[in-house]
């Protein structure tokens, strides 16, 4: 399910800088609307775009043009939802520079994410970024997944315990399972786990074990 920020940002796909004396009026509008007005479209405008999108969605914003300003907004989360903020480092983790965009989801390998943002190759587009470039995921809404834990041991259909509930919560957050997390490993949970295993190219047996756990640990 797309968050409001993604819906708004997707409507801006393709907005691109015009190099030279002319400037893209839409990018100038992002600046004017947010009060982060530089009068040209060739500044680093990823945070300006994020601020504009957040403003349209009536969500908290950093009100600053630097990407790392978003580290002081909202709430950090280990389990991002589509439309959450993602902040990247540039140069080094200790550098002041960075990049900011909106999380869309993980790639099939689980080693990168899809990010929708502004000033990505001078335009609004979708690109992939490796996990090791991420400083933090930031939730601008009220969802809180801080209590989610990766279950240990092995789980299969017929099991009923808190570890199953933890697995169900994780599969729900990753959009493989719908409904409540009731702690009962039934056919629906097995089907969701099989879909998860298939996507991440591990043994598809509907049994939660070391392979599935390793993938979840990488996603965290």
SVG drawing of the C-alpha trace seen along z (x, -y; Angstrom):
<svg xmlns="http://www.w3.org/2000/svg" viewBox="-7 -33 41 62">
<polyline fill="none" stroke="black" stroke-width="0.4" points="0.0,0.0 1.5,-3.3 1.9,-6.0 0.6,-9.6 4.2,-10.8 4.8,-8.2 1.5,-9.0 2.5,-12.7 6.1,-12.1 5.1,-9.7 3.2,-12.6 6.4,-14.5 8.4,-11.8 10.5,-13.3 10.8,-16.8 14.4,-17.6 16.9,-20.4 17.5,-22.7 21.2,-23.3 22.1,-26.8 20.4,-30.2 16.8,-28.7 15.3,-26.8 12.6,-24.3 9.6,-26.3 8.3,-23.3 11.6,-22.9 11.5,-26.6 8.0,-26.1 9.3,-23.4 11.7,-26.1 9.2,-28.9 6.5,-26.8 8.8,-25.5 10.6,-28.8 13.9,-27.2 14.3,-29.5 17.6,-29.6 16.2,-31.0 17.7,-28.3 17.3,-24.6 21.0,-23.6 21.4,-23.6 21.2,-20.3 17.5,-20.1 16.7,-16.6 15.8,-17.9 13.8,-20.7 11.8,-18.2 11.3,-16.0 10.1,-19.1 7.7,-20.0 6.2,-16.4 5.9,-16.3 4.2,-19.7 1.6,-18.4 1.0,-15.4 0.6,-17.5 3.5,-15.7 6.4,-16.9 9.3,-18.3 12.9,-19.5 12.5,-23.0 16.2,-22.9 17.9,-22.3 20.5,-19.8 19.7,-16.1 20.9,-15.2 18.5,-17.6 15.9,-14.9 17.7,-12.8 16.2,-15.3 12.6,-14.8 10.0,-12.1 11.0,-8.8 13.7,-6.3 12.5,-2.9 14.1,0.4 11.1,1.5 10.3,-1.2 7.0,-1.4 6.7,-2.6 6.8,-6.4 9.0,-6.7 12.0,-8.9 15.5,-7.4 18.7,-9.3 22.0,-8.3 25.5,-9.4 27.8,-10.9 31.6,-11.0 31.6,-9.2 29.3,-8.6 31.0,-11.4 30.7,-13.9 28.1,-16.6 26.8,-15.8 24.0,-13.3 21.0,-12.5 17.3,-12.0 14.4,-10.4 11.4,-8.2 11.6,-4.4 9.8,-2.2 10.9,1.3 13.8,3.7 15.2,5.2 14.9,8.9 18.4,9.6 17.6,7.7 21.0,5.9 19.5,2.6 16.4,0.5 14.4,-1.4 14.3,-5.1 12.0,-7.8 13.6,-11.2 14.5,-14.5 17.9,-15.5 18.7,-11.9 20.8,-12.5 19.3,-16.0 15.6,-14.8 12.8,-13.2 13.1,-9.5 13.4,-6.0 16.9,-4.6 18.4,-1.7 20.9,-2.4 22.9,0.3 22.0,0.9 25.4,-0.2 24.8,-3.8 21.8,-4.2 22.1,-6.3 18.6,-5.9 15.0,-5.3 12.6,-7.9 8.8,-7.5 6.9,-10.8 3.7,-9.0 2.6,-7.1 3.5,-3.6 5.9,-2.1 7.6,1.3 10.3,1.0 9.0,4.0 9.4,6.4 11.9,9.1 13.3,11.8 12.2,15.2 14.8,17.9 14.6,21.6 12.5,23.5 8.8,22.9 6.4,24.9 2.7,25.4 1.0,26.6 3.2,24.5 1.5,22.1 3.6,19.7 5.0,16.2 7.8,16.9 5.1,17.6 3.5,14.3 6.8,12.5 7.2,14.2 3.7,13.2 4.3,9.6 7.4,9.5 5.7,11.0 2.9,8.4 5.4,5.6 7.0,6.9 3.5,7.2 3.5,11.0 0.8,11.6 -2.5,9.8 -4.8,10.1 -3.9,10.4 -0.8,12.0 -2.5,14.6 0.5,16.8 -0.9,19.8 1.2,21.2 -1.6,22.2 -1.8,22.5 -2.0,18.8 1.2,18.2 2.9,21.0 1.8,19.5 3.2,16.1 6.5,17.6 6.8,19.5 6.2,16.3 8.9,14.6 11.3,17.5 10.6,17.4 11.2,13.7 14.6,13.8 15.7,17.0 16.1,19.3 14.8,22.8 11.0,22.7 9.7,25.2 7.3,23.1 9.5,23.8 11.1,21.0 14.7,21.7 18.3,20.4 17.9,19.3 14.8,17.3 16.2,15.8 19.4,14.7 17.4,12.8 15.4,11.1 18.6,10.1 19.9,8.5 16.7,6.6 17.0,5.2"/>
</svg>
